[in-house]
């Protein structure tokens, strides 16, 4: 359980922060960039939820919890040394990726087929879901950069990849199952 009695500690005043294993690194470390961007993605989901209800809101709530799991996963390096931890480090699991895939497939069955690329927009919910998608894509790119030099849970990277797809399909769902998507018109303003 997390207990936060004091919000500021002054330990980061010189540009460092502690990872989940207690090791101090620069605040612009690749690992910190990855989980920091996951946190940013989570904040965009909070904005999207202001326009969601019912099952969409429930799905977004599950995703927010998953994103905290993902941040915990990324902040704990040295996957091979986890046996030395005082607790079992939290990791994203393949079944979380599988759940996203099942939800994508369910939403996708109701969508009108695409005839063009979709511009971010439409309803307020759809526009916010597109923002979630783009921030998630950035988190994925940063996770891949991190994986180039350090151990990263492969399921965590897959989760980000699938989550951006989820946000795209959900944005179309929020646009009356695609009927109110804003479509790109190539060269339309030339």
N, C-alpha and C positions, 0 to 999 in steps of 0.2 A: 504494500500500500504506500502511496505517496503522501507525505506530510510536508506541507510548506508553511512554516511558521513565519518566515521572513522572506520577502520577495527580493530585496536587493542584498547582495552579499559583498559587493566590491571586488570579488575575486576576478572579475572579467575586465576590470578597468584598464589593464595593460594589453588588451586585445587577445586574451586567451580564454578558453572555456574548457570544461571537463567533459570528456566522453563518458559513456555509460560504464566503462571499466575504471574510471578515475584518472586516466591519462589526460594531461593537459595539452591542448593543441591550439594553434592560431584560430581565431574566429573565421578566417577565410580559408580554412582547411577544406579539402575536397569533401570529406565526410560531413563536415558541418554545413557546407553548401548544399549537399544532397538532402540531409534531414531538415535543414532550414527551409528549403523550397517545398518539401512535403508539408511542413507546417503552414507555409503560405497557401498551398493548394487547399489545405483543410479550412483555412479562413475563407477562401472563395466559395467553398461548399456551404459554409455558414451563411454567406450572402445569398446563394441560390435558394437555400431553405426558406428564406423570407418570402419566396414566391411559390413555394411548393406546398402540397397538402397530400393527405392520404398515403397511398403506397409509394409515391415518389418521395415524399418527405421521409417515410420510414426507410427507404433504400438509402437516401442521402445520410440519414443518421447512422446507419450501419457503416457506410463508407467513411464517415468522420471517425468513427471508432477504429476502423481498419487503418486509417491514416495515422492515428496515434500509435497503433501497433507498429506500423511501418517506420515511423520516426524512432521508436524504441529499438527496432531491428537495426537501422542504420547507425544509431549512436553507439552501438556495442560492437567494436571491431574484434578481430582475432577469433573468428568462428571456430577455429580448431582448438582454441584454448578455453572454450566455454565451460569445460569440465571443472575449471578452477574457480568459477564464479560462485558467490555465496547463494545464488538463486539461479533458476533456469532462465537464461535470457529469452526474451520474447522474440519470436521469428514469424514472419509472414509464411503461411502454409499454402501448398498447392490448392487445397480445398477452398481457400479464399479466392483464388484466381478462378477456379471452377464455378463458384457462385456467381462471379461477375459474368462469366461466359453464359451461364444459364439465363441470367437476367437480360443480357444483350439479346440472346436468341428469342426470348419471350417478347421483348419490346419490338424487335425487328419484324416479327410476323405481322404486325399491325401497320407497318409503315408503307407509304406509297413508294414505289421504286424511284431511285434518283435518276434524273435526266441531265443533271449538271452538278457542279460543285455547289456546296451550300455556303453562303456568307453568314458570319456570326450575326445573329439577330432574330427578329421575329418577336415572340413574346418576351416579357421581362425574364421569365424563368429560363427560356431557351438561350437568351443572350448571356445570362449568368453561367449557364452550363457550358457554353463555349469558352468563357473565361476559365472555368474549372479545367476544361480540356487543355487549354494552352499552357496553363501553369503546370499541370500534370505532365505534359510533354517535356517541359523544361526540367522538371524534377527527374524524369526518366533520362534525359541527356546527361544530367549531372551524375546520376547513379551509374551510368555507363562509363563516364569519365573516371569515377571512383573505382569501378570494377577493373579498370585498366591497370591499376597500381596496387589495389588492396583486395582482400577477400570481401565479397558481397554475396548475400543470399540470392541465388538465382530466382527463387520464387518472388522475391521483393521486386526485382526488375520486371519480371513477367506481370506482376500485379499492376505496376505503373503503366505498362504498355496496354494491358487490357482495360484499365480504368479510363484511360483517355478515350478508348473506343466506346466504353460505357457512356461517358459524358456526351460523345457525339450522337449516339443513338438516342439517349435520353433527351437531348436538345431537340431532335426531330419529333420525339414523342410529345414534348411540350409545345410544339408548333402544330397541334392538332394532327398528330401522327404523320407529319411531313407535308400536309396540304397547305400549310402557311409558312413553309420554309422560304427564306429569302435566297434566291438562286443567283449565281454568278452568270453574267452575260458577257462572254469574252469580247473585248473590244467595244463594249456597249457605249462608251463615252468618247470614242475617237472622232 
